[in-house]
């Protein structure tokens, strides 16, 4: 008689042994809890030079779009507004300087912060430099805005291109990308930049005014996975929706500790059976078509594939 050693089970089974039995299949259930409300800090950098009156009016009118979008996604959000003028040192405008869901009238507070920027600032417009100072907050005047565990969205609103360099040096875009990478690493949450600026490559004219191409801002948004929109449009609803979608990255993928046998995976969300959108058998995980609600319990039951 000759024996075949099965490394995957640790059993030795005699090929000609009529009493030999293969090991019983192993089933397991893994339980996950969906995240609570994701936290996001949104920093607006608004151009305050003389050509921005129409654009600022449109932005202030859209304050309700931004607040409503964030509220509808059940996010733990904070909003701050600063100018692109480096002489402001990145200090947040408005009273309060941080708008939160607890504010009795966040729409009015945000609109007033947008309007408070005004159009009396002298060029150059240095949004990336100003945003850097706002996030560094060396003066302490922005205290409470940047939370350690929150995602970050920086939104630049300008009818011209960025002219930074005094703070960030010869490669402002690359250096600011590095800054966002550091912010993401610190918070373990995404950090992105979005741009509401003039269209590339030649700028634009529209209901909300005219603008030169915001080349640097657009490059930054592309490199960090942010949203972009034309500042010449008076409709900011698309910008608000994109911002809310980027801010609300609810998990839909849940990694498993073992590889399932194909066709054996069942999933329940708060006790209700759902069909997974996909099952990854290479990097074991289940992918759901819709993110479960905050704090929902996800139970994945499956048969464990035998190692080979």
Backbone as CSV, one residue per row, in Angstrom:
resi,resn,N_x,N_y,N_z,CA_x,CA_y,CA_z,C_x,C_y,C_z
1,UNK,0.850,-1.184,0.000,0.000,0.000,0.000,0.882,1.228,0.000
2,UNK,0.439,2.247,-0.810,1.259,3.456,-0.819,0.382,4.624,-0.422
3,UNK,0.957,5.551,0.336,0.180,6.651,0.922,0.469,7.952,0.196
4,UNK,-0.591,8.784,-0.017,-0.467,10.094,-0.644,-0.648,11.151,0.440
5,UNK,0.357,11.980,0.650,0.286,13.014,1.692,-0.435,14.239,1.141
6,UNK,-1.509,14.661,1.809,-2.249,15.843,1.383,-1.814,17.022,2.241
7,UNK,-0.994,17.854,1.653,-0.465,18.984,2.415,-1.557,19.962,2.803
8,UNK,-2.616,20.028,1.983,-3.633,21.032,2.242,-4.483,20.701,3.461
9,UNK,-4.542,19.442,3.888,-5.379,19.083,5.026,-4.586,18.566,6.209
10,UNK,-3.378,18.160,5.972,-2.587,17.577,7.046,-2.911,16.122,7.298
11,UNK,-3.763,15.521,6.439,-4.122,14.111,6.585,-3.340,13.258,5.599
12,UNK,-3.017,12.001,5.987,-2.470,11.007,5.075,-3.573,10.010,4.755
13,UNK,-3.912,9.862,3.489,-4.992,8.971,3.095,-4.422,7.843,2.251
14,UNK,-4.663,6.605,2.633,-4.221,5.457,1.844,-5.096,5.321,0.609
15,UNK,-4.474,5.251,-0.552,-5.230,5.174,-1.798,-6.085,3.918,-1.844
16,UNK,-5.581,2.818,-1.313,-6.314,1.552,-1.365,-6.989,1.220,-0.037
17,UNK,-7.062,2.250,0.846,-7.636,2.016,2.168,-9.134,2.290,2.113
18,UNK,-10.000,1.281,2.194,-11.445,1.505,2.081,-12.027,2.303,3.234
19,UNK,-11.300,2.367,4.354,-11.814,3.105,5.508,-11.395,4.574,5.520
20,UNK,-10.515,4.955,4.563,-10.028,6.338,4.538,-11.149,7.281,4.138
21,UNK,-11.190,8.470,4.775,-12.197,9.478,4.476,-11.538,10.839,4.271
22,UNK,-12.045,11.575,3.318,-11.573,12.950,3.137,-12.128,13.825,4.257
23,UNK,-11.449,14.892,4.610,-11.940,15.774,5.670,-13.263,16.432,5.269
24,UNK,-14.112,16.679,6.280,-15.370,17.363,6.019,-15.109,18.785,5.523
25,UNK,-15.987,19.300,4.670,-15.819,20.698,4.223,-15.968,21.662,5.398
26,UNK,-15.244,22.737,5.331,-15.242,23.729,6.407,-16.020,24.963,5.950
27,UNK,-17.021,25.334,6.739,-17.805,26.526,6.463,-17.485,27.577,7.521
28,UNK,-17.606,28.837,7.146,-17.331,29.918,8.092,-18.263,31.084,7.826
29,UNK,-18.439,31.901,8.826,-19.208,33.142,8.694,-18.354,34.291,9.207
30,UNK,-18.169,35.287,8.376,-17.427,36.487,8.780,-18.412,37.640,8.918
31,UNK,-18.207,38.445,9.950,-19.106,39.559,10.241,-18.352,40.883,10.166
32,UNK,-18.944,41.841,9.469,-18.360,43.170,9.328,-19.386,44.211,9.774
33,UNK,-18.899,45.384,10.157,-19.776,46.506,10.488,-19.444,47.670,9.566
34,UNK,-20.461,48.165,8.882,-20.244,49.306,8.000,-19.797,50.517,8.812
35,UNK,-19.019,51.380,8.174,-18.547,52.582,8.846,-19.715,53.434,9.329
36,UNK,-19.465,54.194,10.382,-20.396,55.249,10.752,-20.218,56.396,9.750
37,UNK,-20.852,57.497,9.983,-20.793,58.605,9.034,-19.349,59.016,8.763
38,UNK,-18.914,58.985,7.513,-17.554,59.428,7.208,-17.386,60.915,7.509
39,UNK,-16.225,61.282,7.997,-15.926,62.686,8.286,-15.160,63.293,7.124
40,UNK,-15.524,64.513,6.741,-14.826,65.203,5.662,-14.715,66.685,5.997
41,UNK,-13.534,67.231,5.780,-13.283,68.663,5.917,-13.162,69.251,4.515
42,UNK,-13.998,70.240,4.197,-13.999,70.858,2.875,-13.490,72.284,3.000
43,UNK,-12.393,72.571,2.306,-11.787,73.899,2.327,-11.962,74.548,0.963
44,UNK,-12.685,75.671,0.916,-12.847,76.437,-0.318,-11.805,77.553,-0.368
45,UNK,-11.098,77.648,-1.492,-10.189,78.759,-1.735,-10.799,79.607,-2.845
46,UNK,-11.237,80.822,-2.513,-11.999,81.650,-3.439,-11.174,82.862,-3.865
47,UNK,-11.083,83.048,-5.168,-10.387,84.185,-5.750,-11.128,85.471,-5.381
48,UNK,-10.394,86.446,-4.860,-11.018,87.703,-4.444,-10.565,88.903,-5.257
49,UNK,-10.068,88.678,-6.462,-9.652,89.794,-7.308,-10.867,90.444,-7.980
50,UNK,-10.646,91.601,-8.608,-11.729,92.459,-9.069,-12.663,91.873,-10.100
51,UNK,-12.245,90.843,-10.803,-13.075,90.277,-11.870,-14.012,89.177,-11.382
52,UNK,-14.078,88.963,-10.087,-14.793,87.802,-9.555,-16.191,88.106,-9.020
53,UNK,-16.732,89.294,-9.257,-18.015,89.651,-8.639,-19.150,88.735,-9.083
54,UNK,-19.279,88.460,-10.379,-20.347,87.589,-10.860,-20.167,86.158,-10.355
55,UNK,-18.928,85.691,-10.393,-18.653,84.323,-9.969,-18.913,84.138,-8.470
56,UNK,-18.544,85.139,-7.669,-18.791,85.030,-6.230,-20.280,85.046,-5.913
57,UNK,-21.042,85.839,-6.665,-22.489,85.875,-6.455,-23.108,84.511,-6.771
58,UNK,-22.657,83.890,-7.861,-23.160,82.566,-8.219,-22.762,81.532,-7.170
59,UNK,-21.563,81.664,-6.649,-21.082,80.722,-5.628,-21.893,80.855,-4.346
60,UNK,-22.146,82.096,-3.919,-22.937,82.315,-2.705,-24.352,81.773,-2.880
61,UNK,-24.915,81.940,-4.082,-26.256,81.429,-4.347,-26.296,79.900,-4.306
62,UNK,-25.155,79.274,-4.537,-25.085,77.810,-4.561,-24.762,77.212,-3.196
63,UNK,-24.678,78.037,-2.152,-24.334,77.520,-0.823,-25.289,76.408,-0.389
64,UNK,-26.573,76.583,-0.712,-27.542,75.554,-0.319,-27.290,74.235,-1.031
65,UNK,-26.779,74.303,-2.280,-26.470,73.062,-3.007,-25.396,72.271,-2.287
66,UNK,-24.335,72.964,-1.839,-23.243,72.273,-1.158,-23.703,71.670,0.163
67,UNK,-24.413,72.452,0.960,-24.855,71.965,2.266,-25.858,70.820,2.110
68,UNK,-26.807,70.975,1.203,-27.822,69.938,1.000,-27.195,68.628,0.534
69,UNK,-26.234,68.726,-0.367,-25.585,67.521,-0.880,-24.853,66.771,0.220
70,UNK,-24.114,67.481,1.053,-23.381,66.836,2.137,-24.347,66.267,3.186
71,UNK,-25.416,67.008,3.475,-26.402,66.524,4.436,-27.079,65.255,3.937
72,UNK,-27.395,65.200,2.644,-28.129,64.061,2.101,-27.316,62.780,2.155
73,UNK,-26.004,62.902,2.252,-25.141,61.728,2.293,-24.765,61.325,3.724
74,UNK,-25.400,61.973,4.690,-25.193,61.627,6.107,-23.727,61.714,6.507
75,UNK,-23.042,62.728,6.009,-21.630,62.906,6.315,-21.435,63.763,7.559
76,UNK,-20.339,63.527,8.230,-19.909,64.385,9.331,-18.981,65.433,8.715
77,UNK,-19.547,66.568,8.290,-18.788,67.511,7.476,-18.454,68.799,8.219
78,UNK,-17.394,69.430,7.739,-17.021,70.774,8.161,-16.634,71.561,6.915
79,UNK,-17.044,72.830,6.845,-16.734,73.691,5.712,-15.978,74.923,6.184
80,UNK,-14.940,75.272,5.437,-14.198,76.487,5.703,-13.920,77.227,4.409
81,UNK,-13.824,78.548,4.472,-13.618,79.375,3.290,-12.442,80.303,3.523
82,UNK,-11.481,80.295,2.586,-10.342,81.205,2.638,-10.165,81.835,1.265
83,UNK,-9.388,82.903,1.205,-9.148,83.556,-0.075,-7.868,83.020,-0.701
84,UNK,-7.695,83.312,-2.000,-6.461,82.925,-2.690,-5.376,83.986,-2.539
85,UNK,-5.644,84.989,-1.705,-4.694,86.085,-1.474,-3.709,85.661,-0.380
86,UNK,-2.450,85.600,-0.732,-1.438,85.124,0.214,-1.321,86.018,1.434
87,UNK,-1.657,87.295,1.290,-1.536,88.200,2.435,-2.569,87.908,3.527
88,UNK,-3.580,87.100,3.205,-4.552,86.693,4.225,-4.035,85.544,5.090
89,UNK,-2.890,84.978,4.707,-2.256,83.894,5.483,-3.130,82.646,5.633
90,UNK,-4.079,82.454,4.712,-4.903,81.256,4.775,-5.931,81.244,5.891
91,UNK,-6.159,82.400,6.532,-7.115,82.462,7.638,-8.540,82.337,7.091
92,UNK,-9.348,81.535,7.759,-10.715,81.287,7.317,-11.608,82.505,7.540
93,UNK,-12.485,82.745,6.559,-13.463,83.824,6.637,-14.742,83.311,7.291
94,UNK,-15.590,84.266,7.731,-16.920,83.926,8.202,-17.041,83.885,9.710
95,UNK,-18.278,83.918,10.169,-18.597,83.837,11.590,-19.812,82.926,11.737
96,UNK,-19.605,81.679,12.140,-18.340,81.076,12.582,-17.413,80.802,11.407
97,UNK,-16.136,80.611,11.718,-15.166,80.341,10.662,-15.209,78.889,10.202
98,UNK,-15.894,78.027,10.950,-16.112,76.638,10.543,-17.618,76.376,10.568
99,UNK,-18.178,75.996,9.415,-19.607,75.675,9.320,-19.763,74.161,9.457
100,UNK,-20.639,73.733,10.352,-20.848,72.307,10.625,-22.344,71.986,10.558
101,UNK,-22.706,70.686,10.560,-24.134,70.327,10.551,-24.895,70.851,11.752
102,UNK,-24.192,71.149,12.848,-24.858,71.630,14.055,-25.240,73.106,13.956
103,UNK,-24.719,73.825,12.959,-25.036,75.247,12.837,-26.521,75.405,12.502
104,UNK,-27.228,76.318,13.177,-28.668,76.453,12.941,-29.028,76.880,11.514
105,UNK,-28.130,77.576,10.824,-28.380,77.970,9.437,-27.073,77.935,8.669
106,UNK,-26.629,76.701,8.366,-25.350,76.529,7.697,-25.323,77.120,6.306
107,UNK,-26.461,77.121,5.615,-26.506,77.678,4.257,-26.180,79.159,4.285
108,UNK,-26.826,79.896,5.178,-26.569,81.338,5.280,-25.139,81.612,5.717
109,UNK,-24.642,80.822,6.665,-23.272,81.027,7.153,-22.256,80.806,6.036
110,UNK,-22.474,79.768,5.213,-21.542,79.504,4.116,-21.645,80.587,3.054
111,UNK,-22.856,80.996,2.698,-23.036,82.051,1.703,-22.379,83.349,2.155
112,UNK,-22.509,83.670,3.426,-21.898,84.898,3.948,-20.377,84.805,3.934
113,UNK,-19.843,83.619,4.187,-18.384,83.446,4.128,-17.889,83.627,2.698
114,UNK,-18.626,83.057,1.716,-18.248,83.260,0.316,-18.255,84.748,-0.035
115,UNK,-19.317,85.447,0.353,-19.459,86.863,0.007,-18.430,87.729,0.723
116,UNK,-18.019,87.304,1.919,-17.072,88.094,2.704,-15.703,88.200,2.037
117,UNK,-15.384,87.286,1.133,-14.095,87.360,0.435,-13.971,88.691,-0.289
118,UNK,-15.046,89.091,-0.932,-15.029,90.364,-1.635,-14.171,90.340,-2.893
119,UNK,-14.078,91.478,-3.552,-13.327,91.567,-4.815,-12.248,92.644,-4.765
120,UNK,-11.818,92.976,-3.566,-10.823,94.032,-3.429,-9.391,93.542,-3.295
121,UNK,-9.157,92.255,-3.533,-7.811,91.715,-3.379,-6.967,92.035,-4.616
122,UNK,-5.715,92.260,-4.371,-4.791,92.624,-5.443,-4.092,91.375,-5.964
123,UNK,-4.034,91.208,-7.296,-3.285,90.062,-7.838,-1.835,90.107,-7.356
124,UNK,-1.103,88.967,-7.380,-1.491,87.699,-7.993,-2.408,86.864,-7.107
125,UNK,-3.153,85.972,-7.756,-4.007,85.020,-7.057,-3.209,83.733,-6.859
126,UNK,-2.963,83.392,-5.604,-2.046,82.280,-5.293,-2.770,81.224,-4.464
127,UNK,-3.683,80.506,-5.118,-4.529,79.564,-4.401,-3.786,78.436,-3.718
128,UNK,-2.794,77.858,-4.388,-2.079,76.718,-3.804,-1.253,77.155,-2.598
129,UNK,-0.589,78.293,-2.714,0.156,78.813,-1.565,-0.786,79.100,-0.398
130,UNK,-1.913,79.751,-0.688,-2.857,80.121,0.364,-3.456,78.890,1.039
131,UNK,-3.772,77.874,0.238,-4.315,76.641,0.813,-3.302,75.969,1.730
132,UNK,-2.043,76.036,1.338,-0.987,75.454,2.172,-0.939,76.132,3.533
133,UNK,-1.017,77.470,3.534,-1.007,78.187,4.809,-2.253,77.872,5.631
134,UNK,-3.394,77.737,4.960,-4.628,77.422,5.687,-4.525,76.078,6.386
135,UNK,-3.935,75.103,5.716,-3.825,73.768,6.286,-2.723,73.688,7.339
136,UNK,-1.667,74.447,7.137,-0.610,74.474,8.152,-1.091,75.161,9.412
137,UNK,-1.894,76.222,9.260,-2.498,76.961,10.372,-1.473,77.342,11.438
138,UNK,-0.400,77.960,10.986,0.663,78.325,11.932,0.217,79.412,12.903
139,UNK,-0.820,80.187,12.532,-1.307,81.246,13.422,-2.295,80.722,14.452
140,UNK,-2.833,79.533,14.225,-3.831,78.973,15.135,-5.226,79.523,14.945
141,UNK,-5.403,80.422,13.970,-6.717,81.043,13.782,-7.717,80.107,13.102
142,UNK,-7.239,79.019,12.510,-8.140,78.046,11.891,-8.363,76.838,12.791
143,UNK,-8.125,77.014,14.079,-8.184,75.896,15.027,-9.517,75.163,14.914
144,UNK,-9.410,73.839,14.937,-10.600,73.006,14.893,-11.037,72.597,13.506
145,UNK,-10.451,73.223,12.457,-10.934,72.889,11.122,-10.434,71.527,10.655
146,UNK,-9.136,71.306,10.731,-8.582,70.060,10.176,-8.560,68.993,11.245
147,UNK,-9.403,67.980,11.053,-9.517,66.886,12.015,-8.646,65.713,11.579
148,UNK,-8.058,65.028,12.559,-7.063,63.993,12.264,-7.640,62.814,11.493
149,UNK,-8.902,62.471,11.710,-9.467,61.277,11.084,-10.400,61.592,9.921
150,UNK,-10.395,62.830,9.434,-11.334,63.230,8.392,-10.677,63.258,7.018
151,UNK,-11.471,62.919,5.996,-11.032,63.122,4.623,-10.929,64.624,4.364
152,UNK,-10.225,64.980,3.290,-10.022,66.395,2.970,-10.378,66.649,1.518
153,UNK,-11.173,67.695,1.295,-11.457,68.189,-0.046,-11.077,69.664,-0.092
154,UNK,-10.182,70.024,-0.995,-9.803,71.415,-1.199,-10.377,71.846,-2.539
155,UNK,-11.219,72.879,-2.536,-11.925,73.314,-3.739,-11.452,74.720,-4.108
156,UNK,-10.841,74.847,-5.279,-10.350,76.137,-5.748,-11.378,76.753,-6.694
157,UNK,-11.726,78.010,-6.451,-12.702,78.729,-7.269,-12.027,80.005,-7.761
158,UNK,-11.740,80.066,-9.056,-10.990,81.210,-9.591,-11.278,81.388,-11.074
159,UNK,-11.220,82.649,-11.533,-11.367,82.915,-12.961,-10.012,83.129,-13.648
160,UNK,-8.939,82.769,-12.951,-7.596,82.864,-13.525,-6.775,81.661,-13.098
161,UNK,-5.573,81.579,-13.598,-4.720,80.454,-13.222,-3.975,80.761,-11.935
162,UNK,-3.530,79.727,-11.273,-2.752,79.871,-10.047,-1.386,80.484,-10.346
163,UNK,-0.936,81.338,-9.445,0.370,81.973,-9.588,1.216,81.779,-8.334
164,UNK,1.044,80.638,-7.706,1.782,80.350,-6.475,3.256,80.093,-6.763
165,UNK,4.014,80.053,-5.698,5.438,79.770,-5.793,6.221,80.294,-4.611
166,UNK,5.706,81.339,-3.983,6.434,81.910,-2.854,6.513,80.936,-1.689
167,UNK,5.458,80.179,-1.459,5.435,79.192,-0.385,5.864,77.822,-0.889
168,UNK,5.362,77.427,-2.063,5.554,76.064,-2.552,6.732,75.897,-3.492
169,UNK,7.382,76.969,-3.887,8.579,76.832,-4.705,8.300,76.682,-6.190
170,UNK,9.266,76.114,-6.891,9.250,76.091,-8.352,8.218,75.140,-8.933
171,UNK,7.749,74.177,-8.178,6.760,73.209,-8.671,5.565,73.192,-7.719
172,UNK,4.732,74.235,-7.771,3.622,74.322,-6.809,2.653,73.154,-6.892
173,UNK,2.340,72.699,-8.105,1.379,71.605,-8.231,1.933,70.323,-7.616
174,UNK,3.149,69.974,-7.984,3.757,68.760,-7.445,3.913,68.808,-5.943
175,UNK,4.296,69.972,-5.419,4.487,70.099,-3.980,3.158,70.016,-3.243
176,UNK,2.104,70.588,-3.860,0.798,70.509,-3.204,0.247,69.084,-3.259
177,UNK,0.522,68.369,-4.332,0.150,66.956,-4.391,0.802,66.207,-3.230
178,UNK,2.076,66.480,-2.982,2.779,65.839,-1.864,2.122,66.191,-0.534
179,UNK,1.687,67.445,-0.410,1.017,67.867,0.821,-0.258,67.058,1.037
180,UNK,-1.036,66.849,-0.039,-2.269,66.069,0.083,-1.974,64.610,0.387
181,UNK,-0.911,64.080,-0.180,-0.507,62.706,0.130,-0.206,62.584,1.624
182,UNK,0.473,63.577,2.170,0.759,63.572,3.599,-0.493,63.679,4.446
183,UNK,-1.446,64.508,3.998,-2.707,64.633,4.715,-3.469,63.307,4.710
184,UNK,-3.457,62.621,3.572,-4.145,61.335,3.469,-3.490,60.287,4.356
185,UNK,-2.171,60.292,4.389,-1.455,59.322,5.211,-1.740,59.553,6.695
186,UNK,-1.822,60.804,7.086,-2.070,61.125,8.492,-3.467,60.729,8.935
187,UNK,-4.452,60.936,8.062,-5.838,60.686,8.432,-6.339,59.306,8.038
188,UNK,-5.558,58.598,7.166,-6.009,57.324,6.588,-7.315,57.503,5.829
189,UNK,-7.538,58.695,5.292,-8.708,59.028,4.493,-8.240,59.777,3.239
190,UNK,-9.066,59.790,2.175,-8.643,60.487,0.954,-8.429,61.982,1.176
191,UNK,-7.520,62.549,0.408,-7.304,63.998,0.382,-7.203,64.399,-1.087
192,UNK,-8.130,65.225,-1.562,-8.214,65.552,-2.979,-8.385,67.060,-3.168
193,UNK,-8.090,67.488,-4.377,-8.334,68.876,-4.759,-9.297,68.901,-5.931
194,UNK,-10.234,69.845,-5.917,-11.169,70.050,-7.010,-11.026,71.476,-7.523
195,UNK,-11.465,71.706,-8.749,-11.249,73.004,-9.382,-12.504,73.486,-10.086
196,UNK,-12.968,74.665,-9.703,-14.039,75.366,-10.412,-13.370,76.578,-11.052
197,UNK,-12.953,76.426,-12.286,-12.061,77.397,-12.928,-12.407,77.528,-14.415
198,UNK,-11.609,78.351,-15.110,-11.778,78.493,-16.543,-11.354,77.240,-17.285
199,UNK,-12.077,76.942,-18.367,-11.818,75.732,-19.141,-10.465,75.784,-19.848
200,UNK,-9.822,74.628,-19.935,-8.584,74.509,-20.710,-8.967,74.223,-22.169
201,UNK,-8.193,74.721,-23.135,-6.935,75.447,-22.919,-7.071,76.965,-23.031
202,UNK,-8.281,77.474,-23.400,-8.375,78.891,-23.754,-9.297,79.695,-22.853
203,UNK,-9.809,79.107,-21.766,-10.729,79.835,-20.918,-12.160,79.695,-21.378
204,UNK,-13.048,80.572,-20.896,-14.467,80.430,-21.209,-15.210,81.736,-20.996
205,UNK,-16.424,81.811,-21.557,-17.386,82.887,-21.321,-18.730,82.240,-21.067
206,UNK,-19.491,82.792,-20.107,-20.779,82.183,-19.820,-21.627,83.034,-18.918
207,UNK,-22.685,82.423,-18.377,-23.662,83.144,-17.572,-23.061,83.738,-16.307
208,UNK,-22.017,83.110,-15.795,-21.396,83.593,-14.560,-20.138,84.407,-14.824
209,UNK,-19.903,84.828,-16.064,-18.744,85.655,-16.360,-17.781,84.976,-17.308
210,UNK,-16.596,85.551,-17.417,-15.551,85.002,-18.271,-14.341,84.649,-17.421
211,UNK,-13.484,83.786,-17.963,-12.342,83.314,-17.189,-11.220,82.866,-18.105
212,UNK,-9.995,83.027,-17.611,-8.837,82.421,-18.256,-8.735,80.960,-17.814
213,UNK,-8.014,80.164,-18.558,-7.870,78.747,-18.231,-7.150,78.566,-16.896
214,UNK,-7.721,77.749,-16.036,-7.090,77.446,-14.743,-6.217,76.215,-14.841
215,UNK,-5.158,76.313,-15.621,-4.347,75.152,-15.993,-3.776,74.414,-14.781
216,UNK,-3.193,75.154,-13.866,-2.587,74.497,-12.698,-3.645,73.804,-11.841
217,UNK,-4.755,74.496,-11.619,-5.810,73.914,-10.798,-6.364,72.643,-11.435
218,UNK,-6.547,72.668,-12.738,-7.070,71.494,-13.435,-6.086,70.324,-13.358
219,UNK,-4.806,70.624,-13.490,-3.798,69.569,-13.368,-3.822,68.957,-11.976
220,UNK,-3.940,69.800,-10.970,-3.973,69.321,-9.588,-5.185,68.427,-9.348
221,UNK,-6.346,68.837,-9.846,-7.551,68.028,-9.676,-7.398,66.679,-10.360
222,UNK,-6.821,66.681,-11.549,-6.627,65.424,-12.268,-5.679,64.497,-11.522
223,UNK,-4.613,65.046,-10.972,-3.612,64.220,-10.303,-4.089,63.678,-8.960
224,UNK,-5.083,64.319,-8.362,-5.539,63.877,-7.039,-6.919,63.232,-7.068
225,UNK,-7.502,63.096,-8.274,-8.804,62.452,-8.378,-9.962,63.323,-7.965
226,UNK,-9.790,64.654,-8.057,-10.859,65.568,-7.681,-11.827,65.840,-8.813
227,UNK,-12.768,66.748,-8.553,-13.779,67.122,-9.545,-13.365,68.414,-10.228
228,UNK,-13.860,68.622,-11.430,-13.619,69.867,-12.156,-14.936,70.373,-12.732
229,UNK,-15.050,71.701,-12.859,-16.223,72.312,-13.463,-15.842,73.686,-13.980
230,UNK,-16.613,74.170,-14.920,-16.366,75.489,-15.499,-16.939,76.573,-14.603
231,UNK,-16.137,77.565,-14.285,-16.610,78.673,-13.466,-17.525,79.595,-14.258
232,UNK,-17.541,79.461,-15.576,-18.401,80.301,-16.405,-19.852,79.853,-16.385
233,UNK,-20.142,78.727,-15.767,-21.520,78.260,-15.619,-22.086,78.786,-14.314
234,UNK,-23.315,79.259,-14.371,-23.952,79.763,-13.153,-24.537,78.639,-12.318
235,UNK,-24.507,77.418,-12.810,-25.106,76.268,-12.133,-24.024,75.476,-11.412
236,UNK,-24.039,75.527,-10.085,-23.044,74.825,-9.279,-23.574,73.504,-8.726
237,UNK,-24.773,73.085,-9.148,-25.336,71.849,-8.599,-24.480,70.639,-8.954
238,UNK,-23.938,70.625,-10.176,-23.076,69.510,-10.572,-21.810,69.450,-9.753
239,UNK,-21.260,70.633,-9.420,-20.060,70.684,-8.588,-20.369,70.127,-7.202
240,UNK,-21.506,70.545,-6.648,-21.883,70.074,-5.314,-22.078,68.567,-5.305
241,UNK,-22.743,68.038,-6.344,-22.982,66.591,-6.405,-21.675,65.827,-6.514
242,UNK,-20.763,66.309,-7.363,-19.472,65.640,-7.514,-18.682,65.689,-6.214
243,UNK,-18.737,66.825,-5.543,-18.024,66.964,-4.276,-18.577,66.000,-3.240
244,UNK,-19.909,65.901,-3.164,-20.508,64.987,-2.213,-20.160,63.547,-2.513
245,UNK,-20.151,63.193,-3.787,-19.817,61.814,-4.173,-18.378,61.479,-3.815
246,UNK,-17.461,62.420,-4.046,-16.059,62.173,-3.724,-15.846,62.087,-2.213
247,UNK,-16.620,62.875,-1.481,-16.439,62.900,-0.025,-16.981,61.648,0.629
248,UNK,-18.025,61.058,0.040,-18.713,59.927,0.668,-18.245,58.618,0.071
249,UNK,-17.104,58.170,0.464,-16.592,56.895,-0.014,-16.961,55.790,0.960
250,UNK,-18.244,55.383,0.937,-18.677,54.309,1.807,-18.158,52.983,1.272
251,UNK,-17.639,52.134,2.119,-17.116,50.844,1.658,-18.195,49.959,1.048
252,UNK,-17.883,49.349,-0.073,-18.735,48.324,-0.677,-17.984,47.001,-0.805
253,UNK,-16.684,47.012,-0.547,-15.857,45.810,-0.669,-15.406,45.382,0.719
254,UNK,-15.554,44.087,0.996,-15.206,43.560,2.320,-14.306,42.344,2.143
255,UNK,-13.072,42.490,2.618,-12.083,41.436,2.461,-12.343,40.245,3.358
256,UNK,-12.069,39.058,2.826,-12.292,37.816,3.559,-10.970,37.223,4.024
257,UNK,-11.032,36.421,5.085,-9.821,35.825,5.642,-9.409,34.549,4.920
258,UNK,-10.315,33.968,4.138,-10.013,32.729,3.427,-10.649,32.788,2.039
259,UNK,-10.225,31.881,1.171,-10.771,31.823,-0.185,-12.026,30.967,-0.207
260,UNK,-13.147,31.517,-0.705,-14.375,30.721,-0.739,-14.384,29.737,-1.910
261,UNK,-15.179,28.703,-1.758,-15.490,27.826,-2.887,-16.525,28.548,-3.753
262,UNK,-16.298,28.538,-5.048,-17.218,29.229,-5.939,-18.637,28.693,-5.776
263,UNK,-19.588,29.615,-5.732,-20.993,29.258,-5.626,-21.494,29.015,-4.228
264,UNK,-20.634,29.211,-3.207,-21.063,28.939,-1.834,-21.269,30.203,-1.006
265,UNK,-21.005,31.372,-1.569,-21.033,32.612,-0.793,-22.460,33.145,-0.683
266,UNK,-22.883,33.409,0.544,-24.148,34.115,0.775,-23.862,35.326,1.659
267,UNK,-24.628,36.395,1.426,-24.409,37.648,2.144,-25.724,38.145,2.720
268,UNK,-25.676,38.594,3.973,-26.821,39.236,4.602,-26.403,40.605,5.121
269,UNK,-27.251,41.599,4.915,-27.048,42.936,5.460,-28.181,43.221,6.423
270,UNK,-27.838,43.341,7.706,-28.842,43.511,8.767,-29.930,42.444,8.666
271,UNK,-29.497,41.201,8.398,-30.405,40.066,8.380,-31.167,39.852,7.092
272,UNK,-30.954,40.715,6.109,-31.645,40.601,4.824,-30.678,40.061,3.782
273,UNK,-31.077,38.992,3.113,-30.215,38.368,2.113,-30.047,39.296,0.907
274,UNK,-28.804,39.508,0.476,-28.512,40.303,-0.722,-27.551,39.519,-1.605
275,UNK,-27.636,39.761,-2.898,-26.719,39.122,-3.828,-25.483,39.996,-3.995
276,UNK,-24.294,39.435,-3.789,-23.088,40.243,-4.007,-22.933,40.601,-5.477
277,UNK,-22.399,41.796,-5.732,-22.144,42.194,-7.111,-21.013,41.367,-7.709
278,UNK,-20.066,40.974,-6.862,-18.933,40.167,-7.325,-18.269,39.513,-6.131
279,UNK,-17.599,38.398,-6.397,-16.769,37.722,-5.391,-15.375,37.583,-5.983
280,UNK,-14.378,38.060,-5.258,-12.992,37.973,-5.704,-12.375,36.729,-5.081
281,UNK,-11.954,35.801,-5.926,-11.369,34.555,-5.438,-9.843,34.600,-5.419
282,UNK,-9.263,35.655,-5.987,-7.809,35.807,-6.000,-7.354,36.553,-4.754
283,UNK,-7.934,37.729,-4.562,-7.720,38.493,-3.335,-9.053,38.449,-2.600
284,UNK,-9.285,37.410,-1.787,-10.645,37.082,-1.335,-11.417,38.269,-0.760
285,UNK,-12.579,38.520,-1.349,-13.421,39.627,-0.922,-14.783,39.508,-1.584
286,UNK,-15.774,40.150,-0.986,-17.076,40.307,-1.628,-17.282,41.778,-1.925
287,UNK,-17.893,42.049,-3.065,-18.204,43.412,-3.492,-19.715,43.529,-3.588
288,UNK,-20.272,44.530,-2.897,-21.715,44.758,-2.938,-22.040,45.844,-3.956
289,UNK,-23.222,45.756,-4.549,-23.605,46.739,-5.562,-23.927,48.091,-4.949
290,UNK,-24.386,48.100,-3.705,-24.700,49.333,-2.998,-24.025,49.315,-1.633
291,UNK,-23.516,50.450,-1.171,-22.917,50.464,0.165,-23.972,50.271,1.247
292,UNK,-23.735,49.409,2.212,-24.679,49.259,3.318,-24.807,50.563,4.109
293,UNK,-25.905,50.692,4.821,-26.154,51.886,5.625,-25.121,51.992,6.750
294,UNK,-24.930,53.187,7.308,-23.998,53.349,8.423,-24.300,52.382,9.565
295,UNK,-23.250,51.759,10.064,-23.313,50.833,11.197,-24.066,49.539,10.892
296,UNK,-24.385,49.275,9.625,-25.063,48.024,9.264,-24.139,46.835,9.516
297,UNK,-24.745,45.681,9.838,-23.982,44.442,10.029,-24.021,43.631,8.747
298,UNK,-22.836,43.271,8.260,-22.710,42.473,7.037,-22.173,41.108,7.432
299,UNK,-22.906,40.054,7.082,-22.501,38.689,7.402,-22.268,37.926,6.104
300,UNK,-21.077,37.362,5.970,-20.702,36.616,4.773,-20.469,35.166,5.172
301,UNK,-21.272,34.261,4.602,-21.184,32.841,4.917,-20.675,32.102,3.682
302,UNK,-19.678,31.256,3.863,-19.121,30.557,2.688,-18.350,29.306,3.137
303,UNK,-18.156,28.434,2.147,-17.325,27.247,2.357,-15.892,27.597,1.982
304,UNK,-14.967,27.233,2.841,-13.560,27.537,2.610,-12.949,26.548,1.618
305,UNK,-12.327,27.100,0.605,-11.674,26.251,-0.385,-10.451,25.586,0.238
306,UNK,-10.214,24.333,-0.137,-9.044,23.622,0.347,-7.789,24.184,-0.293
307,UNK,-6.764,24.360,0.506,-5.488,24.864,-0.006,-4.884,23.817,-0.931
308,UNK,-4.115,24.287,-1.881,-3.473,23.348,-2.814,-1.967,23.519,-2.788
